[in-house]
Amino acid sequence: MRSFFLFLFFLSLSCQSVNAHHSSRHVVAAKTEEKVPKPLPLTISQIIGNGAFLMLSDDSVWAIAPSDTLLSSAWISAAEITIQPSSDPAFPVLLFNSITQDSVRARKSSLEEVKQKVRASEAQKQQFLLERKKVEEKSQELKQ
């Protein structure tokens, strides 16, 4: 009978040892997790083309839905942005501005697309100025 109690005693000691080993592994894992830095929140680094594009602090570029550029053009740099899903397949992301509490529909873009849009805009502007100059010349001819 005495040997049975000794057996139980040693069994309980070994169980405590195993439990202590497992719990110390959890403590080490928890300490490791605490040391991992949290990612920095995204912020607006540039508003391009009167709000048609936004560049965020991670250097990602986002094309904004044309109907939402009025909102994004009024945003300020350094505003914290949260990326959320959108139900719009053409612009599958919502960029939520923590300062204004507004969101705009967006899609991932690139600096190359921004350059193309700027070039196209410049060409349209030049075309408009040429047409305007022609109208002004015709107007001057009619006045004489």
C-alpha positions in Angstrom: 0.0 0.0 0.0 2.8 2.3 0.8 4.4 1.7 -2.6 1.1 2.7 -4.2 1.1 6.1 -2.4 4.7 6.6 -3.3 3.8 5.9 -6.9 0.9 8.5 -6.8 3.2 11.0 -5.1 5.9 10.6 -7.9 3.2 10.7 -10.6 1.8 14.0 -9.2 5.4 15.4 -9.2 6.0 14.4 -12.8 2.6 15.9 -13.8 3.5 19.2 -12.1 6.8 19.2 -13.9 5.2 18.6 -17.3 2.6 21.4 -16.5 5.4 23.8 -15.5 7.3 23.0 -18.7 4.3 23.6 -20.9 3.2 26.8 -19.1 6.8 28.2 -19.4 6.6 27.6 -23.2 3.4 29.7 -23.3 5.1 32.5 -21.3 8.0 32.5 -23.7 5.6 32.6 -26.7 3.7 35.4 -25.1 6.8 37.4 -24.5 7.9 36.8 -28.1 4.6 38.0 -29.4 4.8 41.2 -27.3 8.2 42.1 -28.9 6.8 42.0 -32.5 6.1 45.6 -33.4 2.6 46.4 -34.6 2.4 47.8 -38.2 2.2 51.5 -38.4 -1.1 52.9 -39.5 -1.3 54.1 -43.1 -1.5 57.8 -43.8 -1.9 59.9 -46.9 1.5 61.0 -48.2 0.3 62.7 -51.4 -3.0 63.8 -53.0 -2.5 63.7 -56.8 -4.6 65.2 -59.6 -7.2 67.0 -57.5 -8.0 63.8 -55.5 -8.0 61.4 -58.5 -5.1 59.5 -57.0 -3.8 59.0 -53.4 -0.4 57.8 -52.4 -0.2 56.3 -49.0 2.7 56.1 -46.5 3.5 52.5 -47.8 4.0 54.0 -51.3 0.9 52.3 -52.6 -1.0 54.4 -55.2 -4.8 54.3 -55.4 -7.1 55.5 -58.2 -10.2 57.1 -56.7 -13.7 56.6 -58.2 -14.5 59.8 -60.2 -17.6 60.5 -58.2 -15.6 60.4 -55.0 -12.7 62.8 -56.0 -14.5 65.8 -54.5 -14.1 64.2 -51.1 -10.6 62.9 -51.6 -9.4 66.3 -53.0 -10.4 67.9 -49.6 -8.5 65.4 -47.5 -5.3 66.5 -45.8 -1.9 64.7 -45.9 -1.0 62.7 -42.8 -4.6 61.7 -42.3 -4.8 58.1 -41.0 -6.4 55.8 -43.6 -8.1 52.4 -43.1 -8.5 50.0 -46.0 -11.9 48.2 -46.2 -13.7 46.1 -48.8 -16.2 47.8 -51.1 -19.2 46.3 -52.9 -18.2 48.1 -56.1 -16.4 45.7 -58.5 -14.7 48.6 -60.4 -13.4 50.1 -57.2 -13.2 47.1 -54.8 -11.7 49.0 -51.8 -12.9 51.8 -49.5 -10.3 54.1 -48.1 -11.6 55.4 -44.8 -10.3 58.7 -43.5 -10.2 58.7 -39.7 -10.2 62.6 -39.5 -13.2 63.4 -41.8 -14.9 60.0 -41.2 -15.5 59.8 -44.9 -14.6 57.0 -47.3 -13.9 56.9 -51.0 -14.0 54.0 -53.4 -10.6 53.1 -54.8 -8.7 50.6 -56.8 -4.9 49.8 -56.7 -3.0 51.9 -59.2 0.6 52.7 -60.1 2.8 55.7 -60.7 2.8 54.9 -64.4 -1.0 55.2 -64.6 -0.7 58.6 -62.8 1.9 59.8 -65.3 -0.4 58.6 -68.2 -3.4 60.5 -66.8 -1.3 63.6 -66.2 0.0 63.5 -69.8 -3.6 63.0 -71.1 -4.7 65.9 -69.0 -2.0 68.1 -70.3 -2.9 67.2 -73.9 -6.5 68.0 -73.2 -5.5 71.3 -71.7 -3.4 72.1 -74.8 -6.2 71.2 -77.1 -8.6 73.4 -75.1 -6.2 76.4 -75.3 -5.8 75.9 -79.0 -9.6 75.9 -79.5 -10.0 78.9 -77.3 -7.3 80.8 -79.2 -9.1 80.0 -82.5 -12.4 81.3 -81.1 -10.8 84.5 -79.8 -9.2 85.1 -83.3 -12.6 84.5 -85.0 -14.2 86.9 -82.5 -11.5 89.6 -83.3 -12.1 89.1 -87.1 -15.8 89.6 -86.7 -15.3 92.8 -84.6 -13.2 94.4 -87.4 
